[in-house]
Amino acid sequence: MEKKVMQTYLYDFYGELLTEHQRGVYEDFVLNDLSLSEIAQEAGISRQGVHDLVRRCDKVLEGYEERLHLLERFLKIKEKIARIQALTGGCRADGAMAEIAAISNEILEEL
């Protein structure tokens, strides 16, 4: 998985566990795609300070995932639902299969 995508997922799952300052800097870097220099200027810290903070946040978020495995579970569930949809795609005429497809769509939207 691409690094930015992984960072975004980890932030979605565990971002609330970071401090407000860490969240702000990490959001600017990962979600808002600002450069280290732009963030440094905005936050009033050095470019190296921003870089170090982003790396620390990456390690903290990865540590939460290593312990809790929420993202891993989420991705597995999403993959299984996608498989269900693929298998039920050709059988939409049957009432039960149509309901299974509708339920799997609802679950994917909620994820």
C-alpha positions in Angstrom: 0.0 0.0 0.0 1.2 3.5 -0.8 2.7 5.3 2.1 0.4 8.3 2.0 -2.6 6.0 1.8 -1.4 4.1 4.8 -0.7 7.3 6.8 -4.2 8.5 6.0 -5.8 5.2 7.1 -3.7 5.1 10.3 -4.7 8.7 11.0 -8.3 7.9 10.5 -8.2 5.1 13.0 -5.8 6.5 15.6 -5.4 10.2 15.0 -7.6 11.2 18.0 -4.9 9.6 20.2 -2.3 12.2 19.1 -2.0 15.6 20.9 -3.7 18.6 19.3 -0.4 20.0 18.1 0.6 16.6 16.6 -2.8 16.3 14.9 -2.5 19.7 13.3 1.0 19.2 11.9 0.2 15.6 10.8 -3.0 16.7 9.1 -1.3 19.5 7.2 1.4 17.1 6.0 -0.7 14.0 5.2 -4.2 15.2 4.5 -3.6 18.8 3.3 -0.4 17.9 1.4 1.5 20.9 2.6 5.3 21.0 2.4 7.5 20.8 5.5 8.5 24.4 4.9 4.9 25.6 4.7 4.0 23.7 7.9 7.1 25.0 9.7 6.3 28.6 8.8 2.7 28.2 9.9 3.5 26.3 13.2 6.5 28.5 14.0 9.0 25.6 14.2 11.9 24.5 12.0 11.5 22.4 8.9 13.5 19.7 10.7 11.2 19.9 13.7 8.2 19.2 11.4 10.0 16.3 9.8 10.8 14.8 13.2 7.3 15.3 14.4 5.8 13.6 11.4 8.2 10.7 11.8 7.3 10.4 15.5 3.6 10.5 14.7 4.1 7.7 12.1 5.8 5.6 14.7 3.1 6.2 17.3 0.3 5.5 14.9 2.1 2.3 13.6 2.6 1.3 17.2 -1.2 1.5 17.9 -1.9 -0.6 14.8 0.7 -3.2 15.9 -1.1 -3.6 19.2 -4.8 -3.2 18.1 -4.9 -4.3 14.5 -8.0 -2.2 13.7 -6.8 -1.2 10.3 -5.8 -4.7 9.4 -9.3 -6.0 10.4 -11.0 -3.2 8.5 -9.1 -3.9 5.3 -9.9 -7.7 5.6 -13.6 -7.0 6.1 -13.6 -4.6 3.2 -11.9 -7.2 0.9 -14.4 -9.9 1.9 -17.4 -7.7 1.2 -15.9 -6.8 -2.2 -15.7 -10.5 -2.9 -19.3 -11.0 -1.8 -20.3 -8.3 -4.2 -18.4 -9.8 -7.0 -19.9 -13.2 -6.4 -23.5 -11.9 -6.2 -23.1 -9.5 -9.1 -24.4 -11.9 -11.7 -27.3 -13.2 -9.6 -29.3 -10.1 -8.9 -32.5 -11.6 -10.2 -32.9 -13.9 -7.2 -34.5 -12.2 -4.2 -32.0 -13.5 -1.6 -29.0 -12.7 -3.7 -30.3 -9.2 -4.3 -30.7 -8.7 -0.6 -27.2 -10.0 0.0 -25.9 -7.6 -2.6 -27.8 -4.7 -1.0 -26.6 -5.5 2.5 -23.0 -5.7 1.3 -23.3 -2.3 -0.4 -24.7 -0.8 2.9 -21.8 -2.3 4.9 -19.2 -1.0 2.4 -20.7 2.5 2.5 -20.6 2.5 6.3 -17.0 1.4 6.4 
